[in-house]
Amino acid sequence: MNDELQKFYADLLQEISAEQQALEEGATREQVFVQYALNLLADAGETENFRLSYDEKLSKRGIEHKVNAHAIADNYETLDLFIAIFHGDDEIRQVAKNDADTAANRATKFFRTAVYKDYKSEIEPSSEIFDLAHTLAESPEIKENLVRVNVCILTDGVYSAEIPAQQTISGTPIYFRVVDISYIFNLSAKSRIPIEIDFRRAGYSIPCIPASVGNETYQVYLAVIPALALADIYEKYGSRLLEQNVRAFLQFTGKINKGIRATIQKEPEMFLAYNNGIAATAEEIILDNDPETGGKIIASVKDLQIVNGGQTTASIYHTWKKDKADISKIGVQLKLSVVRVQERFSLIVSKISEYANTQNRVSVADLSSNQPFHIELEKLSRAIRAPMLPGQTLQTRWFYERARGQYKNARLKEGFSAQRRIVFDKTNPKNQLFVKEDLAKYCNAWQEVSEGKKLVIAPHFVVRGSQKNYVQFMQYGLEKKLNSIYFEDIVAKAILFRTAEKLYGVKPNAIGDLRYVVVPYAIGWLGFQTKGKLDLGKIWKNQSLSENLKGFLYELMQKMDAFIRQTAPASLYGEWAKKEECWTSVREQGFGLDMNILQSDLDKTGGARRKKVTDDEMEAVKIQEEYAYIKSVSSEAWQRIELWGKLSGELTANQRSLAFSMPGNIKLGRKISHADKNTALRILEIVQKMNPELMN
């Protein structure tokens, strides 16, 4: 077994155990593992809006069916079912094909039972699976739009056998895949796993010509791809084909789609003329000779990403599957940009996507982690320390990760010093890490924003899932000028949201199975009923809610849970909670609660006593930490760096000279100039990237 994989596995088990202890009673190691794996898959665009929803049906014959989590696409086109094979042993196990087949059959039986055997009547309303079972059985959107079910087997073992064979239940195809510990390890190290498609093996010929424009950075090819080929790969890979920004903005009900459908059904021969086609990127392609024309065809492609034309792709697929349209004679124009510079691949693909989608109402650039808003918030999160609490020896930070992997990379920088890593973990505790989607969730649950008579930010958007909610936040929820008080309020909202989740609980010790609905609704109700006057400064100062507020919040969530269950049509609680009508109905309810109880938790000063941290103060903190970072590198490490720089040629003469003199400067307590500080930071950046072992 790969040593690196085994180390990752050992670290993962430790993280799972720590997370289980931090969660409420009832959380299992298996479900914590499932949460971890699904977070990685969601980050990679391989699923979205997933819900943990454990269900296991037992009979005299043993386990009849099982499911650990699920995800339903926004357009109800696909259903993802997740089932775990979790061992949790000290050593990584090999997963047998029989075990994978058994897991596949159990998840499939759940789908069959839920859709066709009235399983909803057998389970308690408080069950985690109740909402999904009712949705599958009664939702008209599911019945009208569902075209595939993806069963994903998640395991902490290694799987090298064949994938379970595809099945079909009443015309709905069931596809299977296995995500094992090797795949999870690769996802944790990268942002995603590239898609590789062999068009020759699939029987498709894609004629192409290289555009005249080509350079060391990229080469463009113009091609016509058969609609059947496009539909096939979309069926296999789904939204993984769509570059992240396109995926976030893709809507399936617009006029463009109706036009595409009409053209396919009535004038398929005109599709190439009417449709603008798609733009895509790839890391690498292999060309072949076309025996019929003598020209070139695309034989295979690595890391195909559609950056413009997601609606075209999804509409072709949907019209083919649902309307049974003949698309065999349709060709789709394709502009394929092959990015040759691997170090800049992600950045270039993102930029191509941004400029290819400038016709959107909201620029795709709005989703970029490089937007000034995110950069400024990151700056605040690194400079502002939370108030010192009793029993603490260090002030902590709330670490905002604007780009995936920042926390992990920041921690790795401390790897050369065990003491510094300990200090980092205490200063930046994992439970105070939050990402962009979390930010949108905390803010949109708390506030209500209207555009005309229409709500554009409110708790029901949070229920719709992280991607849709994040888009709403980026469109309507951004502050133009950020300061320390804004950041403190964000953290207070995070504490409020996370505390509410803990109070709601997890099965079997939970109010119900609607935590993902009730928590944002309860927080939104508090914000609405108090007119936003809850004392967020007090929550920031104490880094917790008062016992008084906790008690009020718990009672509110009990009543909120009951109200949503009573008012949801046909017991479709989750679907009802996504609608604006549900939220507007909830926010006006008094629930028989006495608001006077909250007097001690309201801000009566309007925040007048709170002090803003200045830019100069934040810059001073940053500089202080940079000096501490440089001085923490041992004399031996600086000596190794100087020698490596000389032998490798990776450091300039000036950089080598500074590396040589740095141990003496630090030992004698000499002042390091601003220029030398910047040079030293650049040296460490080079070493961290090219030879990090030097710093151990």
C-alpha positions in Angstrom: 0.0 0.0 0.0 1.2 3.5 -0.9 2.8 5.1 2.2 1.3 8.4 1.3 -2.1 6.9 1.0 -1.7 5.0 4.3 -0.7 8.2 6.1 -3.7 10.1 4.6 -6.0 7.2 5.8 -4.6 7.4 9.3 -5.0 11.1 9.4 -8.6 10.7 8.1 -9.5 8.3 10.8 -8.2 10.7 13.4 -10.2 13.5 11.9 -13.3 11.3 11.8 -12.9 10.4 15.5 -12.4 14.0 16.5 -15.4 15.2 14.4 -17.6 12.5 15.9 -16.7 13.6 19.4 -17.4 17.2 18.5 -20.9 16.4 17.1 -24.0 15.7 19.0 -24.7 12.3 20.5 -25.9 9.9 17.8 -23.4 10.8 15.1 -21.6 7.7 13.8 -18.1 7.4 12.4 -19.7 6.0 9.2 -21.8 9.1 8.7 -18.9 11.5 9.5 -16.9 9.6 6.8 -19.8 10.1 4.4 -20.0 13.8 5.2 -16.2 14.1 4.6 -16.3 12.3 1.2 -19.4 14.2 0.0 -17.8 17.5 0.9 -14.9 16.6 -1.4 -17.2 15.4 -4.2 -19.3 18.5 -3.9 -16.2 20.7 -4.1 -15.2 18.8 -7.3 -18.7 19.3 -8.8 -19.5 15.6 -8.8 -22.6 16.2 -6.7 -24.4 19.1 -5.2 -27.0 19.9 -2.5 -26.5 16.6 -0.8 -28.3 15.6 2.4 -27.2 13.1 5.0 -30.2 10.8 5.3 -29.3 7.4 6.8 -31.9 4.7 6.4 -31.6 0.9 6.8 -34.5 -1.5 6.6 -34.0 -4.8 8.4 -36.0 -8.0 7.9 -35.5 -11.7 8.9 -33.3 -12.0 5.9 -31.0 -9.2 7.0 -30.6 -5.7 5.5 -33.2 -5.2 2.8 -32.1 -1.7 1.7 -29.7 1.0 2.9 -28.8 4.6 2.0 -26.5 7.0 3.8 -27.2 10.3 1.9 -28.9 11.6 -1.2 -28.9 14.6 -3.6 -31.6 15.7 -6.1 -30.6 17.9 -8.9 -32.3 21.3 -9.1 -34.1 20.4 -12.3 -35.1 17.0 -10.8 -33.3 15.3 -13.7 -31.0 13.2 -11.6 -31.1 11.5 -8.2 -27.8 10.6 -6.4 -28.0 7.9 -3.8 -24.9 7.3 -1.6 -24.2 4.2 0.4 -21.2 3.5 2.5 -18.9 0.5 3.0 -17.0 1.7 6.0 -14.5 -0.3 8.0 -12.6 2.2 10.1 -9.7 -0.4 10.7 -6.1 0.6 11.3 -5.1 -0.8 7.9 -6.8 -0.1 4.6 -8.9 -3.1 3.5 -9.5 -4.4 -0.1 -13.2 -4.2 -0.9 -14.5 -7.4 -2.6 -16.8 -7.2 -5.6 -19.5 -9.1 -3.8 -19.6 -6.4 -1.1 -19.9 -3.7 -3.8 -22.7 -5.6 -5.6 -24.5 -6.0 -2.3 -24.2 -2.3 -1.5 -25.4 -1.5 -5.1 -28.5 -3.8 -4.7 -29.4 -2.3 -1.3 -29.4 1.3 -2.6 -31.3 0.2 -5.7 -33.9 -1.6 -3.5 -34.4 1.7 -1.5 -35.2 3.5 -4.8 -37.6 0.8 -5.9 -39.3 0.6 -2.5 -39.6 4.4 -2.1 -41.0 5.0 -5.6 -43.1 2.0 -6.2 -44.0 0.3 -2.9 -45.4 3.2 -0.8 -42.4 3.1 1.6 -43.4 6.5 2.9 -46.3 5.1 4.9 -44.0 2.7 6.8 -41.6 5.3 8.3 -42.0 7.9 11.0 -42.2 11.6 10.0 -39.1 12.2 12.2 -37.0 9.8 10.2 -34.1 11.3 8.2 -35.4 9.6 5.1 -39.0 10.7 5.4 -38.7 13.8 3.3 -36.9 12.0 0.4 -39.3 9.0 0.5 -42.3 11.4 0.2 -40.6 13.4 -2.6 -39.9 10.3 -4.6 -43.4 8.9 -4.2 -45.4 12.1 -4.6 -43.4 14.9 -6.2 -44.8 15.7 -9.7 -41.4 17.2 -10.7 -39.7 13.9 -10.0 -42.3 11.9 -12.0 -42.0 14.3 -14.9 -38.2 15.0 -15.1 -36.2 12.1 -13.5 -34.1 10.5 -16.2 -31.4 8.7 -14.2 -30.3 7.6 -10.7 -26.7 7.5 -9.7 -25.8 5.1 -7.0 -22.4 6.0 -5.5 -20.7 3.5 -3.2 -18.4 5.4 -0.7 -15.7 3.3 1.0 -12.6 3.7 3.1 -11.2 0.6 1.4 -9.5 0.1 -1.9 -11.7 -1.2 -4.8 -10.2 -2.6 -8.0 -12.8 -4.9 -9.3 -15.5 -4.2 -12.0 -18.2 -1.6 -11.3 -21.6 -3.1 -10.7 -23.6 -3.5 -13.9 -26.2 -0.9 -14.9 -29.8 -1.6 -14.1 -33.1 -0.2 -15.1 -36.2 0.2 -12.9 -39.5 1.0 -14.8 -37.5 2.7 -17.5 -35.3 4.7 -15.2 -31.6 3.7 -15.7 -29.5 3.2 -12.5 -25.8 3.9 -12.9 -23.2 2.8 -10.4 -19.7 4.0 -9.4 -17.4 3.3 -6.5 -15.5 6.1 -4.8 -12.8 4.4 -2.7 -10.1 5.7 -0.4 -7.7 6.2 -3.4 -10.1 8.4 -5.2 -10.9 10.3 -2.0 -7.1 10.8 -1.4 -6.7 12.1 -5.0 -9.6 14.5 -4.5 -8.2 15.8 -1.3 -4.9 16.6 -3.0 -6.4 18.0 -6.2 -9.5 20.1 -6.8 -11.1 17.3 -8.9 -10.2 14.2 -11.0 -10.0 14.9 -14.7 -12.5 13.3 -17.1 -10.9 11.2 -19.9 -13.1 10.4 -22.9 -12.2 8.0 -25.7 -14.5 8.9 -28.6 -13.0 6.1 -30.9 -14.0 3.4 -28.4 -17.5 4.9 -28.1 -17.8 4.8 -31.9 -18.0 8.6 -32.6 -16.1 10.5 -35.2 -15.5 14.1 -34.5 -14.0 16.0 -37.4 -11.9 19.1 -36.5 -9.5 21.6 -37.9 -6.9 23.5 -35.9 -7.6 27.3 -35.8 -4.8 29.4 -37.2 -4.3 31.0 -33.8 -2.0 28.9 -31.6 0.8 29.5 -29.2 2.7 28.0 -26.3 -0.2 28.6 -23.9 -3.1 27.1 -25.9 -4.3 25.7 -29.2 -7.9 26.1 -30.5 -9.7 23.5 -32.6 -13.0 23.9 -34.4 -15.2 20.8 -34.6 -18.7 19.5 -35.0 -19.6 16.9 -32.3 -22.6 14.6 -32.9 -25.5 15.4 -30.5 -25.6 11.8 -29.6 -22.0 11.9 -28.4 -22.7 15.0 -26.4 -25.8 13.4 -24.8 -23.9 10.2 -24.1 -21.0 11.9 -22.2 -23.5 14.2 -20.4 -25.4 11.1 -19.3 -22.3 9.5 -18.0 -20.6 12.5 -16.3 -23.5 14.9 -15.7 -22.5 18.3 -14.2 -18.9 17.2 -13.9 -18.6 18.2 -17.6 -19.5 21.7 -16.7 -16.9 24.1 -15.5 -17.7 25.3 -12.0 -18.9 28.8 -12.9 -21.1 27.5 -15.7 -22.5 24.8 -13.3 -23.4 27.4 -10.7 -25.4 29.6 -13.1 -26.9 26.9 -15.3 -30.7 27.1 -15.3 -32.9 24.6 -17.1 -36.2 26.4 -17.6 -35.3 29.5 -19.7 -36.5 30.5 -23.1 -33.3 29.4 -24.7 -34.0 25.8 -23.7 -37.5 25.9 -25.1 -36.1 27.2 -28.4 -33.5 24.4 -28.5 -36.2 21.8 -27.8 -38.4 23.2 -30.5 -35.6 23.1 -33.0 -34.7 19.5 -32.2 -38.3 18.3 -32.5 -39.4 20.3 -35.5 -36.3 21.4 -37.5 -33.4 19.1 -36.5 -31.7 19.8 -39.8 -31.4 23.5 -38.9 -29.9 23.0 -35.5 -26.3 23.8 -36.6 -27.5 27.0 -38.2 -29.7 28.2 -35.3 -27.5 27.3 -32.3 -24.3 29.0 -31.3 -22.8 25.7 -30.2 -20.6 25.1 -27.2 -17.1 26.2 -26.0 -15.0 23.8 -24.1 -11.5 23.4 -22.7 -9.2 20.4 -22.3 -5.8 19.6 -20.9 -4.9 17.3 -23.8 -6.3 15.8 -26.9 -5.3 13.0 -29.3 -6.0 13.4 -33.0 -6.4 10.7 -35.6 -6.8 10.6 -39.3 -10.2 10.3 -40.8 -10.1 7.5 -43.3 -13.0 8.9 -45.2 -11.9 12.5 -45.7 -8.3 12.4 -44.9 -8.8 15.2 -42.4 -8.3 15.1 -38.6 -10.7 13.8 -36.0 -10.7 14.1 -32.2 -9.9 10.6 -31.0 -9.8 11.2 -27.2 -9.7 14.1 -24.8 -8.5 14.6 -21.2 -10.2 16.9 -18.7 -13.0 18.1 -21.0 -14.8 21.1 -19.4 -17.7 22.9 -21.0 -17.3 26.6 -20.4 -20.1 27.9 -22.5 -23.1 26.0 -23.7 -24.2 24.1 -20.6 -27.8 24.9 -21.4 -27.4 23.5 -25.0 -25.9 20.3 -23.6 -28.5 19.8 -20.9 -31.4 20.6 -23.3 -30.2 18.2 -26.0 -29.9 15.5 -23.4 -33.3 16.2 -21.8 -35.1 16.4 -25.1 -33.5 13.1 -26.2 -34.4 11.2 -22.9 -37.7 12.7 -21.9 -39.2 13.6 -25.3 -37.7 10.6 -27.1 -36.5 12.9 -29.8 -34.3 11.7 -32.7 -31.0 13.5 -32.4 -29.0 11.2 -34.6 -28.7 13.7 -37.4 -27.8 16.7 -35.3 -24.3 18.1 -35.1 -23.2 20.7 -32.5 -20.5 23.3 -33.2 -17.6 23.0 -30.8 -14.8 25.4 -30.1 -12.2 23.4 -28.1 -9.3 25.2 -26.4 -6.5 22.9 -25.4 -4.5 24.6 -22.5 -0.9 23.6 -22.7 0.5 25.3 -19.6 -0.4 22.9 -16.8 0.7 25.3 -14.0 -1.9 27.8 -15.1 -4.5 25.4 -16.3 -7.2 26.1 -13.7 -6.7 29.9 -13.9 -6.9 29.9 -17.7 -9.9 27.7 -17.9 -11.7 30.0 -15.3 -10.8 33.1 -17.4 -12.0 31.4 -20.6 -15.2 30.6 -18.8 -15.6 34.1 -17.5 -15.2 35.8 -20.9 -17.3 33.2 -22.7 -20.2 34.0 -20.4 -20.2 37.8 -20.4 -23.7 37.8 -21.9 -25.1 36.5 -18.7 -27.0 38.9 -16.5 -24.5 38.3 -13.8 -21.0 37.9 -14.9 -19.4 34.6 -14.0 -16.5 36.6 -12.6 -18.9 37.4 -9.8 -18.3 33.9 -8.5 -14.5 34.1 -8.6 -12.7 33.7 -5.4 -10.4 36.5 -6.7 -13.2 39.1 -6.5 -12.2 42.0 -4.2 -14.9 41.2 -1.7 -13.5 37.8 -1.0 -9.9 39.0 -0.9 -10.8 41.7 1.6 -12.8 39.3 3.8 -9.8 36.9 3.8 -7.6 39.8 4.9 -9.9 40.6 7.8 -10.0 37.0 8.9 -6.2 36.7 9.1 -5.8 40.0 11.0 -8.7 39.8 13.5 -8.4 37.6 16.6 -11.4 36.5 18.5 -11.7 37.7 22.1 -9.7 35.8 24.7 -12.0 33.4 26.6 -11.4 32.0 30.1 -9.1 29.0 30.0 -7.5 30.0 26.7 -3.7 30.6 26.3 -3.9 31.9 22.7 -6.4 34.1 20.9 -8.0 32.3 18.0 -8.9 33.2 14.5 -12.0 32.4 12.3 -10.2 31.3 9.1 -12.0 32.3 6.0 -11.0 30.0 3.1 -11.9 32.0 0.0 -10.1 29.4 -2.3 -10.2 25.7 -1.7 -7.1 24.3 0.1 -6.0 27.6 1.7 -6.3 26.2 5.2 -4.5 23.0 4.4 -1.7 24.9 2.6 -1.3 27.4 5.5 -1.0 24.5 7.9 1.6 22.8 5.7 3.7 25.9 5.8 4.1 25.2 9.5 5.2 21.6 8.9 8.9 22.2 9.4 8.3 23.0 13.0 6.2 20.8 15.3 5.8 23.7 17.7 4.5 26.1 15.0 2.0 23.5 13.8 0.6 23.1 17.3 0.4 26.9 17.6 -1.3 27.1 14.2 -3.9 24.5 15.2 -4.7 26.3 18.4 -4.8 29.7 16.7 -6.8 28.5 13.8 -9.0 25.7 15.1 -10.6 23.5 12.5 -14.1 24.2 13.9 -13.6 27.9 13.1 -12.9 27.4 9.4 -15.6 28.6 7.0 -15.8 28.7 3.2 -17.7 30.8 0.7 -20.8 28.6 0.7 -20.9 28.8 4.5 -20.7 32.6 4.3 -23.7 32.8 2.0 -25.6 30.4 4.2 -25.1 32.4 7.4 -25.9 35.7 5.7 -28.9 34.7 3.7 -30.5 32.9 6.6 -30.2 36.1 8.7 -31.3 38.8 6.4 -34.1 39.5 3.9 -33.5 41.5 0.7 -36.1 42.5 -1.9 -35.8 43.6 -5.5 -39.1 45.3 -6.1 -41.8 43.1 -4.7 -39.7 39.9 -5.1 -37.5 38.5 -2.3 -34.0 37.8 -3.6 -32.3 36.9 -0.3 -34.2 35.0 2.4 -34.0 31.6 4.3 -35.8 29.6 1.6 -32.9 30.2 -0.8 -30.6 28.5 1.8 -32.9 25.5 1.7 -32.5 25.3 -2.1 -28.9 24.3 -1.7 -25.4 25.8 -1.5 -24.9 26.6 -5.2 -28.2 28.4 -5.7 -27.9 30.2 -2.4 -24.3 31.3 -3.2 -25.4 32.8 -6.5 -28.1 34.8 -4.7 -25.6 36.0 -2.2 -23.1 37.1 -4.9 -25.9 38.9 -6.8 -27.6 40.7 -4.0 -25.9 40.2 -0.6 -22.5 41.7 -1.0 -21.4 44.7 1.1 -19.5 47.4 -0.8 -17.2 48.3 2.0 -16.0 45.7 4.5 -14.6 46.5 8.0 -13.9 44.7 11.2 -17.4 45.0 12.5 -18.8 43.4 9.4 -16.4 40.5 9.9 -17.3 40.2 13.6 -21.0 40.1 12.6 -20.3 37.3 10.0 -18.7 35.3 12.8 -21.6 36.0 15.1 -24.0 34.7 12.4 -21.8 31.6 12.0 -21.9 30.9 15.8 -25.7 31.5 15.7 -26.2 29.1 12.8 -23.9 26.4 14.1 -25.3 26.5 17.6 -28.8 26.2 16.2 -27.7 23.1 14.3 -26.3 21.6 17.5 -29.5 22.4 19.4 -31.7 20.9 16.7 -29.5 17.7 17.1 -28.9 14.6 15.0 -30.8 11.3 15.0 -31.8 9.7 17.3 -31.6 12.7 19.6 -33.0 15.4 17.3 -36.1 17.5 17.1 -36.8 15.9 13.7 -35.3 15.3 10.3 -35.7 18.9 8.9 -32.6 20.5 10.4 -31.5 21.9 6.9 -34.9 23.6 6.8 -35.7 24.6 10.3 -32.3 26.1 11.2 -32.2 28.8 8.5 -35.9 29.4 8.9 -35.5 29.9 12.7 -32.6 32.3 12.3 -34.4 34.2 9.6 -37.5 34.4 11.8 -35.3 35.8 14.6 -33.8 38.4 12.3 -37.2 39.4 11.0 -39.0 39.5 14.3 -36.3 41.5 16.1 -35.8 43.8 13.1 -32.2 42.7 13.0 -31.5 44.0 16.5 -30.1 40.8 18.0 -26.9 41.8 19.7 -24.3 40.2 17.3 -21.5 42.1 19.1 -22.4 40.3 22.3 -22.2 36.9 20.5 -18.8 37.9 19.0 -17.5 39.0 22.4 -18.6 35.8 24.2 -18.0 33.5 21.2 -21.3 31.8 22.1 -25.0 32.4 22.6 -26.4 33.1 26.0 -28.2 30.3 27.8 -31.3 32.5 27.5 -31.0 32.7 23.7 -30.3 29.0 23.4 -33.4 28.1 25.3 -35.5 30.5 23.1 -34.0 29.2 19.9 -34.6 25.5 20.9 -38.3 26.2 21.6 -38.6 28.2 18.4 -37.2 25.4 16.3 -39.6 22.8 17.9 -42.6 25.0 16.9 -41.1 25.8 13.5 -40.6 22.1 12.8 -44.2 21.3 13.7 -45.6 24.3 11.7 -43.7 23.4 8.4 -44.9 19.7 8.7 -48.5 20.9 9.2 -48.6 23.3 6.4 -46.6 21.4 3.7 -48.8 20.1 0.9 -48.7 16.3 0.6 -46.0 16.0 3.3 -43.4 17.4 0.8 -41.7 19.3 3.5 -38.4 20.0 1.8 -40.0 21.1 -1.5 -42.5 23.3 0.3 -39.7 25.0 2.3 -37.9 26.0 -0.9 -40.8 28.2 -1.9 -41.1 31.9 -1.0 -44.7 31.3 0.1 -43.5 29.0 2.8 -41.1 31.6 4.2 -43.6 34.5 4.0 -46.1 32.4 5.9 -43.5 31.4 8.6 -42.1 34.8 9.2 -45.5 36.3 10.3 -46.1 33.5 12.8 -45.8 34.4 16.5 -45.6 30.7 17.6 -46.9 31.7 21.0 -43.4 32.9 22.0 -42.8 35.8 24.4 -40.3 38.1 22.6 -39.7 40.0 25.8 -37.6 37.1 26.9 -35.0 38.3 24.4 -34.5 41.8 25.9 -31.1 41.0 27.3 -29.9 39.7 23.9 -30.9 42.7 21.9 -28.5 45.5 20.9 -29.9 48.7 22.4 -26.9 50.9 21.4 -27.0 50.4 17.6 -23.4 49.1 17.8 -22.1 52.5 18.8 -19.7 51.1 21.3 -18.0 48.8 19.0 -14.5 49.7 17.7 -13.3 49.2 14.2 -9.9 47.7 13.5 -8.0 50.1 11.2 -6.2 49.0 8.0 -2.9 50.1 9.7 -3.6 47.7 12.6 -4.4 44.8 10.3 -1.2 45.5 8.3 0.8 45.6 11.5 -0.5 42.1 12.5 0.3 40.7 9.1 3.9 42.1 9.2 4.4 40.7 12.7 3.3 37.2 11.6 5.6 37.4 8.6 8.6 38.1 10.7 7.7 35.3 13.2 7.4 32.9 10.2 10.9 33.7 8.9 12.4 33.5 12.4 10.8 30.1 13.0 12.9 28.5 10.2 15.9 26.7 11.9 19.5 27.6 11.2 20.1 24.2 9.7 17.1 24.7 7.3 18.5 28.0 6.1 21.9 26.4 5.5 20.2 23.6 3.5 18.2 26.1 1.5 21.4 28.1 0.6 23.2 25.0 -0.6 20.2 23.8 -2.6 19.8 27.2 -4.2 23.5 27.1 -5.3 23.3 23.5 -6.7 19.9 23.8 -8.3 20.2 27.4 -9.6 16.7 28.1 -8.4 17.8 31.0 -6.2 19.5 34.2 -7.3 22.9 35.3 -5.9 21.1 37.8 -3.7 18.6 35.2 -2.4 21.5 32.7 -1.6 23.4 35.5 0.2 20.4 36.3 2.4 19.8 32.6 3.1 23.5 32.2 4.1 23.4 35.2 6.5 19.9 34.6 7.9 20.9 32.1 10.7 23.4 34.7 12.1 21.0 37.6 11.8 18.3 35.6 13.8 20.7 34.3 16.4 22.3 37.7 17.1 18.8 39.4 17.1 19.6 41.7 14.3 16.8 43.7 12.8 15.6 42.3 9.5 14.8 45.1 7.0 11.5 45.3 5.2 13.3 44.4 1.9 15.1 41.4 3.4 11.8 40.3 4.9 10.2 40.3 1.5 13.2 38.5 0.0 13.1 35.8 2.7 9.4 35.3 2.2 10.0 34.8 -1.5 12.8 32.3 -0.8 10.5 30.3 1.5 7.7 30.4 -1.1 10.1 28.9 -3.8 11.3 26.2 -1.4 7.8 25.4 -0.3 6.8 24.8 -3.9 9.9 23.1 -5.2 11.6 21.3 -2.3 9.6 21.5 0.9 11.6 18.7 2.5 14.4 21.3 3.0 12.4 22.9 5.8 11.9 19.8 7.9 
